Amino acid sequence: MKIAILGGAGLMGAGIVRDLISDRAIVPIETIRIADVSRPRIDSLISELKDKRLQAFDLDVSNPERLRAAVSGVDIVVNSVPTLLGHQMAIFEACLAARTPYTDLGGLGTYTVKQKAMHERFRNAGVAAVIGTGSDPGMSNVICRAVGDELDTIDAINLYWAAEFVGPENPVLVPPYSISTVLAEYARPSTQFLDGRHQDCAPMSGREVLDLPEPWGSCEFMYSPHSEQLTVPLADGIRQKGIREFTWKLHLPHREHEAWVGLVKVGFGNFDDPVAVGGANVRPLDFLTALINRNIERNRAKIPEQASHEIHFAIGRGTRAGKPATARCDVVIEPDPLYDGYVDAGTSMNASIAAQLLLKGAAKPGVWAPEEIFGVTEYFAEMRKRSFKVSLSRN
């Protein structure tokens, strides 16, 4: 099999490559095309991993010819180019034109509705596309499917993600993922599925405190933009069970949460709206990114060792055999030597799982969300191979 990773030398893309070349491979892989805008990053990754299957490809997504070449001649494309750079639909269309199966990491639901609207075009062309196949969205969609399958009727599915650090407090703000993504999660309205329909909700609304086991403890969750709530309540096998509510909420580590709230308060939530500084127009995102990166480099020696702990869980409420029932699925990702070298093992490994399961035979023409395409049992087995702790219960 031949796989192209767009943005393949970036933070998430490099992790996808690491999992694909590991002994956890699901399908035989002949070639991995690392397509990225930065040749130094590509060369550094290839030099580090030392795998003969890795091929460098200089990618300029804004150049139609280079994009066409990047997505042609492979069995699947994994798009890990950051969504908020604005190239998602161009890459999506290029894969359709090239008749190349496609996956991406999602991205706040920004393009989810537009991509799903192209279902018939992809189906008629015989091309498979599965959107949002990282950790959240991606794995999170599958755990919602698992919960839904446990119930005969569904009143609500509520989806949560929390992260917490164990260790000395970090005096340096280190973003957990793309800065633009974090800012958007805090500053932009979200769409939730409430009272049987999609509704717009204010940024940082829907606050809810849940007591979780250590190291998370008491966590305040909030709504944020995501794609799961745009697809899961409409999926076959869930929609027909009468679902009236589906929400997505997040909780970042406590002190980091305070920092991001403060940045939004001073105006960085409008990160694409230029501000005049000394006669020049500067995007707040460009300034903040440069400042955060400089601060990390200057203070790298002050950054302590911290262990990141994540919990992803879905709670479904409805009935089973005519009686009230609750189903819950948890995925815990704790520090593990297996994750050395990954920035976000959850996202990268799940994207790798999804791409390989599609190559193995799960793919079917059209545009799908993960809960519509992947079997829970097979998917969970691959997660457990990667040391994710998965539990599913009903009462």
N, C-alpha and C positions, 0 to 999 in steps of 0.2 A: 504494500500500500504506500501511496505517496501523499504526504500531508504538507500543506502550506500553512504557516503560522504568520499572519499579518500583525506587525508589531511584535515580532517573535523574539526580539532582543530586549524588550521592555520588561517592566517589573513582573507583570502577569505572564506575558508571553514566554519569557525565559523559564519560568516555572513549569509551564505546559511542556516545553521541550524536555526539561529534566524528567518529568514523569513518563513521557513517551519513550525515552531511551532506557528506562529502568527495567528491572526484571518483573515489573508488574504489567507489562504490555499485554493487551487483550488480543490484538491482531498482529500479524507479521508486518513490520514497517520497513520499507525499502529506503525511503528518502524523506527527510524533513527539511522543507524549504524555510529558512529563517529570513523572512522579508521584513526589513526595517529601514527607517530613515537614517539611522546612524550606523555607518560602516564600522567605526571603532567598537561600538557595543556588540555588533555581530561577531567581529573577529575575536573580541575578548571572550565571548561566550563559547564560540567554537574551540578556541584554544584551551579553555578551562575544561570543557566536557570531553574533548578528544574522541569524538565518535564519527566514524567515516560516513555515516548516513546524513550528516548535517551539511546543508548547502547554503551558501550566502546569496542573498538577493537584495540589491539596493532598491528600496521602494520609495517612490514619491507618489503618495496616494492621489495628489492633485493632478498627476500626469496620467491621462486616460490610457496611453499605450503601456506605461509601466504597470499600471493597475491591472490591465487586461492580461499582461504577461504573468503577473504574480499569481493570478487565480486560475490560470489555464494549465492543463497538463498534469493535474493532481486529482486525487480521489476525494479530497475534502479540503475546504478552507476553514480555518479557525481564525476569526477576526478578533484580535485582542488590542486593536487600536483604540485608545481611550474614546469613549462615546462622545463626550462633550467637545471633542475637537471638530465634530460636525461632519465626519466622513462616512458615517454608518450606512446611509442609504446609497451612496455611490458604490461602496463595496458590495452591498446587497444586490444592487442592480447588475454590477459587473459579474457576479457569480451566476446570476440568472442568465445573462447573455452568454456566458461561457459554458453553461449547463454543468456547473460544478456544485456539488452539495456544500452547504454552508452552515456554520454555527458562529455564535458570538457570545460575549460575556454579559450581554444586556446593557444596562446603564440607566437606572432610575425610571425606566418606562418611557424615556424620551421619544423613542421611535417605535415602541411596541405596537401601537395602534396602526401606524402606517405600514409596518411590516406585515402584520396579520391581514391587513386589507389586500395584500398581494397574494393571498393564498391560492386563488384560482389561477393566477398567472404562473406560479411555480408548479402547481399541479398539472396544468395543461402542458407545461414544458417538460414534465417528468423530472423535476429537480426538487430535492428535499432540502428544507431549511428548518433548523431548530434554534430558536432565539432564546438568549438568556440562559447559558449553560455553565455558569461558574458555581459559586457557592450560594450567594443570595443575589440575584435569582439563580436557579439551576437546581442544586441539591435541595433548596428550600421548597421548590415546587413539587419535588418527588416526595418529600415528607408530608406535604399537604395531601397528595394523592393517597399515601399510606393511611393517613387519618380518615380521609373520606371513605376509603374502602372498608373501614371498620364499622361504619354506620349505615343503617338502612335509610334514615332521613337525616338531613343536616340543617340545623338552625344556624350555626356559625362555625367558621374556622378562623382562629386568631393566630397569627404567625409572629414570632419574636426572634430577635438576635441580640445577644449581649456579649460584650468583651470586657475583660478585666486583666490588669497586670498584677503580677506578684513579684515583689522586690522593691528596692529603694525607689523613691519618687524620682522621676526623670525631670531635671531642670530645663530640658530642651524639648520643645514641641516637635514630635516626629509624626507626620501624618500616617494614618493606618493604611491609606490607599490614596488615589488621586485627590489632590487638593480641591479641584473643582467639584469632584463628586461629594466630598464631605461638606463643602460649603452649600451645595445644592440641597443636600439632605436636610440641612438646618434652615435654609433661607427660602426654599421654594414651597409652594402649596403642594399637597399630595391629593391623589384620587384614591378614595377608599370605597368599599362596597358596603353600603349601609341601608337598611330597610329595603333590601331587594333591588337596589340600583346604585350605580356609581355616583359619588358625590365628591365635590371639591372640599378639601379641608385646609385650614390655615397652617402655615409652618409651625412646627413644634407643638401642635395641638394633640388632643387625644392622650394626654398624659395619664399614666397608670403605673402604680408602684406594685411590684411583685417581690416577694421574698424567695430568693433562690438559694441553693446550697453554696457554701464557700467554694471558690474565692469570690463569687459574685455578690452574695449577700443581698441587701435591699437595693433593688434597681428601679429607677424611674425610666419608663419607656415612653416613646413619643412616636406619632405618625411621621413618616417621611416618604418622599416620592420613591416608588419602586414599581416593578412590572408584575409581580405576583398577583396583586389584587386586580390587575387588568385582565388576567387570563384564567386564573384558577376557578373563580365562581362561574365562569362561562363554559368550563370544560365538560365534555360528555362524561357522564357517570358521577358528576358533582352537581351540575346545574339541575338535572332531573330529580335530585333528592331534595329540592326545595330550599336550597341555601338562601339565607336572608342577609348574612353578614360575613364579610371577609376583610380583615385588616392586617396591615404590616406595621410593626413598631420596632425601633432600635434603641439600644443603650450602649453608648461608648464608655470607656473607662472614666470614672468620676471626674478626675482633674482635667483630663483632655476634653471632656464634655464642656466644662466651664470655659476652657480656652476658645473652643469653636463658637460657643454662644457669644462670647465677648467680641470675636472677630465679626460676627454677623451684626452685632449691635453697632459697631463703628462703621459699617457700610460695605464690608467685603462680600456680603451676600449678593450684591450687584456686581459680580466679578468681571463681567464682560463690558460694563459701561465705563468707557474711558474717563479719566479725570485729568484736568490740566495741571501739570506740575512744571514750573519754570519754563512755560511756553511750549511744552511738549504734551501730547496726549498719551497717557499711560493707562493700560488696562490694570485694574486692581489685582487681577489674578496673576499677571506677569510680575508685578512688583512683589506680591506676597510670596509667590513661588521662589523668586530670586532671594528674598530675604530669609525665608525658612531654610532653603538649601545652604545659604551662606552661614547661617547660624549653626546648622548641623555640622558643617565642615569645621568651623572655628571651634566648636565645643564638643567635638567627637569624643575627646578623652573624658568628658564629664558625663557622658551617657552611660548609665549603669546597666548592668545585666538585669533584664526583666523577663519573666516568663509570661507569655500571652496565653490566656485561657478563653475559649469561645464556647458558647452554647447557642444552638439553633433549635427552636422547638415550635411545634404547632399543636394547638389544642382544638379539638373538634367537639361540638356539642350537638346532640340530636337524639335519635332513638335507635335501639337495636331490639329486634323481636318484640316490638310494641312497647318497650320500656325505655325511660330516659337513660341515656348513655353518654359517656365522655370518653373520647380517645385522645391519646397524646403520643407524639413521636419526638424524641430528643436526639440530637447529634452533638456530642461533646468533642472538641478538638483541643487536646492538651499538648504541652511541649513534648517533643519526641525527636530523637536524633535523625529520624527519617526526614524531618522537615528542614534540616540544615541546608542552607543555600536558597531556600524559598523565602520570598517576601510575604506571600500569603498562600500557604500550601492549600488551604481549603478551596480557594478560587481556582488556582492553577490545576490542582489534581482533579477537581470535578469537571473542568473543561476538557481535560484529557480523557477522563472516563466517558463523557458524552460523545466526543468525537469518535472514539474507538468503538463504542457500542453502535453508533450509526454505521460505521464501516463494517461491523460484524453482521449487520442485518436489520437493525431497528429502523433504518431510514425508509420513509415513504414520501412520495411527491406531495408538495404543499408546504405551507408555513405553519409550524407547530411550536407550542410551548412544551417544556420538558414533561409536565404532568400528562400530556397527551400522547407521549411517544415511548417513554421508558417504563419497563416493568420494574415494580418496586423490589421484588426479590433479587433480581439480577443486579440492579443498581446498588442495593444495600450491600451485597456481597463484595462488590468492587470497593465501596467505601471502607468496609472493614479490613480489606487487604492493605489499606493505607492508614491503618490505625485510628480511624474515626470510630468513636464509640456510639453505636446506634441502639436505641431502645424504643419499643413500641408497646403500648399498653392500652387496655380498655376497661372501664368499670361503669 
